[in-house]
Amino acid sequence: MITNEQIKNLCSRLRLYALPRLLESEAHLAQEQGKNHVEFLHDLLSREVQERDSKDFQRRLKAAALPARHDLDLFDHNYSQGITAPRLRELRRLGWLEQNYNLILMGPSGTGKTFIAAGLVYEAAGQGYKAYMVTMEDVINTIKMKTLMPSAMSAYNRLLKADLVAIDDIMLFPVKKEDAAGFFNLINTLHEKASLIITTNKAPTEWGKTLDDEVLASAILDRLLYHYEVIKLTGQSYRMGNRKSIFEEEKDTSLAGVPQPKMTDIKM
């Protein structure tokens, strides 16, 4: 007579980790519902696949390194103009990702660039893509350290194998020439193999100053703008509009009249 222990041993050899735990409960349920052996086996394997998919998604989500706020269902169009609800829904379908299109989100601080980028990375991870969220500073540090630290090399290789990489705050700080060359090599390697989401509060015409190299900036833009969509976000800063005080009973008026951050006119 075949025992449950024998079946569990076979599951272990086949690396079916959820099935042994579900075996007895599913067998009891199948008996109650009068299921035949084929139906019973189908239900067991379906549960195994569901749990495996769930664990894979959690691994992808952890690797994506998303900020706390990334639920696009909560995106507030009252604070940010430049992308309509229908267009945001279209982006969430990820058809552009299948075609290796790049997205460039431009606008002043607080208008939703990082939020949209993180939300799209989350959607991609949920659909099985290898998707990561990094800052420009993260990328530069990884490039600088990849020949010195195995962890940095692993992080760099993950980016090279990605389906989607969102780079936050690109060109926010000056980049040394030697680091800029490494950044170009990364963009060049990913070109037409993966999609990129770029968030920036600087117009592309200003990137040459940040890199201190107009030629390299032009080469990077040439790759990014081959297949791309630019979304220019404007409006009130969400963080400024929803700032909180330690003393809830006192209304904070210290920032009254302070102008909202603005971005210079964008010229492509």
TIDO-106743 format. One line per 8 residues: number of its first residue (from 1); their letters; for each residue x, y, z of C-alpha. Coordinates in steps of 0.5 Angstrom, whole numbers, padded with zeros to 4 digits. Example, Ala and Ser with C-alpha at 12.3 -4.5 7.8 and 13.67 -1.06 7.14 Angstrom:
! residues 2
1 = AS = 0025,-0009,0016; 0027,-0002,0014
***
This chain:
! residues 268
1 = MITNEQIK = 0000,0000,0000; 0003,0007,-0002; 0003,0012,0004; 0003,0019,0004; 0010,0019,0007; 0012,0016,0000; 0009,0021,-0004; 0012,0026,0000
9 = NLCSRLRL = 0019,0023,-0001; 0017,0024,-0009; 0015,0031,-0008; 0021,0033,-0005; 0026,0029,-0010; 0021,0033,-0015; 0022,0040,-0011; 0014,0040,-0010
17 = YALPRLLE = 0015,0044,-0004; 0007,0046,-0003; 0004,0039,-0005; 0006,0035,0001; 0003,0040,0006; -0003,0040,0002; -0004,0033,0001; -0008,0031,0006
25 = SEAHLAQE = -0013,0037,0006; -0014,0036,-0001; -0015,0029,-0001; -0020,0030,0004; -0024,0035,0000; -0023,0031,-0006; -0027,0025,-0002; -0032,0030,0000
33 = QGKNHVEF = -0034,0033,-0007; -0033,0026,-0010; -0027,0028,-0015; -0024,0023,-0019; -0016,0022,-0019; -0015,0027,-0025; -0019,0032,-0022; -0015,0031,-0015
41 = LHDLLSRE = -0009,0031,-0018; -0010,0037,-0022; -0012,0041,-0016; -0006,0039,-0012; -0002,0041,-0018; -0006,0048,-0019; -0004,0050,-0012; 0003,0048,-0012
49 = VQERDSKD = 0003,0053,-0018; 0000,0058,-0015; 0004,0058,-0009; 0010,0058,-0013; 0008,0064,-0017; 0007,0068,-0011; 0014,0066,-0008; 0017,0068,-0015
57 = FQRRLKAA = 0013,0075,-0014; 0015,0076,-0007; 0022,0075,-0009; 0022,0079,-0015; 0019,0085,-0011; 0024,0084,-0006; 0029,0085,-0011; 0026,0091,-0015
65 = ALPARHDL = 0027,0095,-0008; 0021,0100,-0009; 0020,0106,-0004; 0014,0105,0000; 0009,0109,-0004; 0008,0105,-0011; 0000,0104,-0011; -0002,0107,-0018
73 = DLFDHNYS = -0009,0106,-0016; -0008,0112,-0011; -0004,0117,-0016; -0007,0123,-0015; -0009,0127,-0021; -0011,0133,-0017; -0003,0135,-0015; 0000,0133,-0022
81 = QGITAPRL = -0002,0135,-0029; 0001,0132,-0035; -0001,0125,-0035; -0009,0123,-0036; -0012,0117,-0032; -0013,0114,-0039; -0006,0114,-0041; -0004,0112,-0034
89 = RELRRLGW = -0008,0106,-0035; -0005,0105,-0042; 0002,0105,-0039; 0000,0100,-0033; -0002,0095,-0039; 0006,0095,-0041; 0005,0094,-0048; 0011,0099,-0049
97 = LEQNYNLI = 0015,0094,-0045; 0014,0089,-0050; 0017,0093,-0055; 0023,0096,-0051; 0020,0103,-0051; 0023,0108,-0046; 0019,0113,-0041; 0022,0119,-0039
105 = LMGPSGTG = 0018,0123,-0033; 0020,0130,-0033; 0018,0135,-0028; 0019,0139,-0021; 0020,0135,-0015; 0013,0132,-0012; 0009,0132,-0018; 0009,0124,-0018
113 = KTFIAAGL = 0015,0122,-0022; 0018,0117,-0017; 0011,0115,-0016; 0009,0113,-0023; 0016,0110,-0024; 0016,0105,-0018; 0008,0103,-0019; 0010,0101,-0026
121 = VYEAAGQG = 0016,0097,-0024; 0011,0094,-0019; 0006,0092,-0025; 0012,0089,-0029; 0014,0085,-0023; 0007,0082,-0022; 0007,0080,-0029; 0013,0076,-0029
129 = YKAYMVTM = 0018,0081,-0031; 0025,0082,-0028; 0024,0090,-0026; 0028,0094,-0022; 0028,0101,-0019; 0035,0105,-0017; 0037,0112,-0016; 0042,0115,-0021
137 = EDVINTIK = 0047,0115,-0015; 0046,0107,-0014; 0048,0106,-0021; 0054,0110,-0021; 0056,0107,-0014; 0055,0100,-0017; 0059,0101,-0023; 0065,0104,-0019
145 = MKTLMPSA = 0065,0098,-0014; 0063,0092,-0019; 0071,0091,-0020; 0072,0091,-0013; 0066,0088,-0009; 0062,0081,-0011; 0056,0084,-0009; 0057,0090,-0013
153 = MSAYNRLL = 0058,0086,-0019; 0052,0082,-0018; 0048,0088,-0017; 0051,0090,-0024; 0049,0083,-0027; 0042,0084,-0025; 0041,0090,-0028; 0044,0087,-0035
161 = KADLVAID = 0039,0082,-0035; 0033,0086,-0033; 0027,0087,-0037; 0026,0094,-0034; 0030,0099,-0030; 0027,0105,-0027; 0033,0110,-0026; 0031,0115,-0021
169 = DIMLFPVK = 0033,0123,-0021; 0038,0122,-0027; 0043,0128,-0027; 0041,0131,-0021; 0048,0131,-0018; 0054,0132,-0022; 0058,0126,-0025; 0065,0125,-0026
177 = KEDAAGFF = 0067,0124,-0033; 0070,0117,-0032; 0063,0115,-0028; 0059,0118,-0034; 0063,0113,-0039; 0061,0107,-0034; 0054,0110,-0034; 0054,0110,-0042
185 = NLINTLHE = 0056,0103,-0042; 0051,0101,-0038; 0045,0104,-0042; 0049,0102,-0049; 0048,0095,-0047; 0041,0095,-0045; 0039,0099,-0051; 0034,0095,-0055
193 = KASLIITT = 0034,0089,-0050; 0030,0092,-0044; 0026,0098,-0043; 0028,0104,-0038; 0024,0109,-0034; 0028,0115,-0033; 0026,0121,-0028; 0029,0127,-0028
201 = NKAPTEWG = 0028,0135,-0026; 0033,0137,-0032; 0031,0138,-0039; 0036,0133,-0043; 0039,0140,-0046; 0042,0141,-0039; 0045,0134,-0038; 0051,0135,-0042
209 = KTLDDEVL = 0053,0140,-0036; 0052,0135,-0031; 0056,0130,-0034; 0061,0135,-0036; 0061,0132,-0043; 0057,0134,-0049; 0059,0128,-0053; 0057,0123,-0048
217 = ASAILDRL = 0051,0126,-0046; 0049,0126,-0054; 0050,0119,-0054; 0046,0117,-0048; 0040,0121,-0051; 0041,0118,-0057; 0040,0111,-0054; 0034,0113,-0049
225 = LYHYEVIK = 0030,0117,-0055; 0031,0112,-0060; 0024,0109,-0058; 0021,0113,-0052; 0015,0117,-0049; 0016,0123,-0046; 0011,0125,-0040; 0012,0132,-0037
233 = LTGQSYRM = 0009,0133,-0031; 0007,0139,-0027; 0003,0142,-0022; 0003,0143,-0014; 0008,0138,-0010; 0004,0133,-0007; 0009,0133,-0001; 0009,0140,0000
241 = GNRKSIFE = 0001,0140,0000; 0001,0134,0005; 0006,0136,0010; 0005,0134,0017; 0006,0138,0023; 0009,0134,0030; 0003,0139,0033; -0003,0137,0030
249 = EEKDTSLA = -0007,0142,0034; -0003,0148,0031; -0003,0149,0024; 0003,0150,0020; 0004,0157,0017; 0011,0158,0017; 0012,0156,0009; 0006,0160,0007
257 = GVPQPKMT = 0008,0164,0001; 0014,0160,-0001; 0014,0158,-0008; 0013,0151,-0011; 0019,0148,-0014; 0019,0149,-0022; 0023,0146,-0027; 0026,0150,-0033
265 = DIKM = 0022,0150,-0040; 0024,0143,-0043; 0027,0143,-0050; 0028,0137,-0054
***
